[in-house]
Each structure stands twice: as structure tokens, then as C-alpha cells.
Amino acid sequence: MKAGELRALQAPLKERYRDQPDAAVVTLRARGRLGDAGLTCKVETGRALVEAGLHPATGGDGMAACSGDMLLEALVACAGVTLRAVATALEIPLKGGTVSAEGDLDFRGTLGVSKEAPVGFRDIRLSFDLETDAPADKLESLVKLTERYCVVYQTLRSPAKLGLTVRTT
């Protein structure tokens, strides 16, 4: 996609959202079904069903997707798409590249072994290895704008208000 095509695609959306700010607020949903056997949850992704389960470090067998891995995968996907869109908009030529995320977990927290150990990621690192001849100042803008507009990155950086409800049937 060329920069002009991207602008043409997004221009009516941007105009609508400027004129009708409420139209820009969209509720995304995810849904899963608790597994019938074993410690799993089948998550509907819109494309396929992903069965999530315990990480081997917490007793899982490694056959089901780990939700921690899925979180990192969501970050990689969002950052990669955002980077590609920003590069297109700024007309920065990218021949290719990779996006990687890795995070450190102390499973003592998850397993309740230590109250001092956090439950969740302690550190997450996102990196891009890009095939490009773009000058350093263009790459600096690319990274800065990717960081600014990546939904998952920004949500992890400044967590959203989170609520939990339970309904019984």
C-alpha cells in the first residue's frame, strides 16, 4: 500500500471521528469457553479457536497456548501493524524486518510461592530488526510514532481501568 492509498482509506474515518467523537469509540470483545477437561480455556480469535492452558513452569504440558505468550504475541502483532502503517504514511521504505517481544516472569508469584514475587510480567522488551536504507532521523520518527500509536504498547504502558464481574447460571 502506498502513502496516498492509506491517507485516502483513513481520511473519511478521521473526518467522521473529528465530527462525531463518539463514533470513534468501539468496544472490542474476546470470548472463551472453559475447557471440559484439563486446565484450559478455548479462546475465540475471530479466525480460529485457540486453546490456552498452563505454562510448563506452572505445571502445564506445553500443548496449549500460554496466555503470557499470547500477550506478547498481541504486542508483536499490534506493533508490527502500527510500524508498517506509520512507515507507509511517512513514506519510509521497508524491505522487510522482524518484530520481537520478550518478557520476564517470576512464576513464584503466579504459584503463590512468594508474596514478594509479582504476579505478571516484571519486564517486557520490544524490538524491531528492520531492513531499510532510511536515515536515522526517519527511523527515530518511525519508532516514536509506532510507540505512540500502538494500542497494545500504550495499554501496557498505562494500564486501562480493569473490572471483573461474575455471573452464575
C-alpha positions, 0 to 999 in steps of 0.5 A: 500500500502506498502513502496516498492509498492509506491517507485516502482509506483513513481520511473519511474515518478521521473526518467522521471521528473529528465530527462525531467523537463518539463514533470513534469509540468501539468496544472490542470483545474476546470470548472463551469457553472453559475447557471440559477437561484439563486446565484450559480455556478455548479462546475465540480469535475471530479466525480460529479457536485457540486453546490456552492452558498452563505454562510448563513452569506452572505445571502445564504440558506445553500443548496449549497456548500460554496466555503470557505468550499470547500477550506478547504475541498481541504486542508483536502483532499490534506493533508490527501493524502500527510500524508498517502503517506509520512507515507507509504514511511517512513514506519510509521504505521497508524491505522487510524486518522482524518484530520481537517481544520478550518478557520476564516472569517470576512464576513464584508469584503466579504459584503463590510461592512468594508474596514478594514475587509479582504476579505478571510480567516484571519486564517486557522488551520490544524490538524491531530488526528492520531492513531499510536504507532510511536515515536515522532521523526517519527511523527515530520518527518511525519508532516514536510514532509506532510507540505512540500509536500502538494500542497494545504498547500504550495499554501496557504502558498505562494500564486501562481501568480493569473490572471483573464481574461474575455471573452464575447460571 
